[in-house]
Amino acid sequence: TRQSMATMFMTMLMIFAASLTGAFRHVHHHRLPFRRSLSYTNDGSGERAFELLVKYPCDFDIKVVGLNKGNLAKDMALIVGEVCKVDHDSILYSTRETASGKYKSITIKAPVSNADMLYKCYEVIGEDSRVKFKF
């Protein structure tokens, strides 16, 4: 109905105005940074999450989303191969492109021996300027 559409429009307008004035800024201050949340458990033990959650050795799926420039997938396989000390041609991966072709998602099977190797893979992958997300 007209009245419900007007109410919805006013609500959206109020939310937009509040976002401009900074009324929602406080929401983001309480989040734990992603890097920290992957690095350490919350139980105070000082142990890193991947040390407790993953049984080694294993083929760990690393997901990467990045700009579809150059040969992103092959470059990520090369990085994982170097960190894991295996031939990069033996690294298995699959890819998908977005409909626009701007981004590519890659699932890489990283043959990691321990948590340090897994954390190093994430660290080195993140140094590539094309990489937008890794998880």
GITAVEN-V705196 format. One record per pair of residues at least 12 apart in sequence whose ideal C-beta (glycine too) atoms are under 10 Angstrom apart, sorted by the first residue. I is the first residue (numbers start at 0). GAP is how many residues later the second one is. Records with the same first field share a line. If there is no record, write none. Layout:
I = GAP  GAP
This chain:
33 = 99  100  101
34 = 87  88  91
36 = 12
37 = 12  80  81  84  96  97
38 = 80  83
40 = 12
46 = 68
47 = 67  68  70  71
48 = 66  70
49 = 62  64  65  66  67  68  69  72
50 = 63  64  65  67  68
51 = 63
52 = 62
53 = 58  60  61  64
55 = 56  57  58  59  60  61  62
56 = 27  54  55  56  57  60
57 = 51  52  53  54  55  60
58 = 25  32  33  49  50  51  52  53
59 = 20  24  48  49  50  51  52  57  58  61
60 = 31  32  33  46  47  48  49  74
61 = 14  17  18  31  44  45  46  47  48  50  56  59  60  63  72  73
62 = 42  43  44  45  70  71  72
63 = 12  15  16  29  31  40  41  42  43  44  58  61  62  64  66  67  68  69  70  71
64 = 31  33  38  39  40  41  65  66  67  68  69  70
65 = 37  38  39  40  59  62  63  64  65  66  67  68
66 = 35  36  37  61  62  63  64  65
67 = 27  29  30  32  33  34  35  36  37  62
68 = 33  34  35  60  61
69 = 58  60
70 = 33
71 = 23  31  32  33  34  56  58  59
72 = 18  20  21  22  31  32  33  34  35
73 = 14  15  17  19  21  32
74 = 13  31  50  53  55  56
75 = 12  15  17  19  28  30  32  34  45  48  49  52  54  55  58
76 = 12  13  14  15  16  29  31  32  33
77 = 13
78 = 12  29  31  41  42  45  46  48  49  52
79 = 12  13  28  29  30  31  32  37  40  41  44  45
80 = 27  29  30
81 = 38  39  42
82 = 27  29  33  34  35  36  37  38  39  40  41  42
83 = 26  27  28  29  33  34  36  37
84 = 26  28  32
85 = 24  25
89 = 19  21
90 = 17  18  19  20
91 = 15  16  17  18  19
92 = 13  14  15  16  17
93 = 12  13  14  15
94 = 12  13
102 = 27  29  30
103 = 26
104 = 27  28
105 = 19  25  28
107 = 13  17  26
109 = 12  15
120 = 13
121 = 12  13
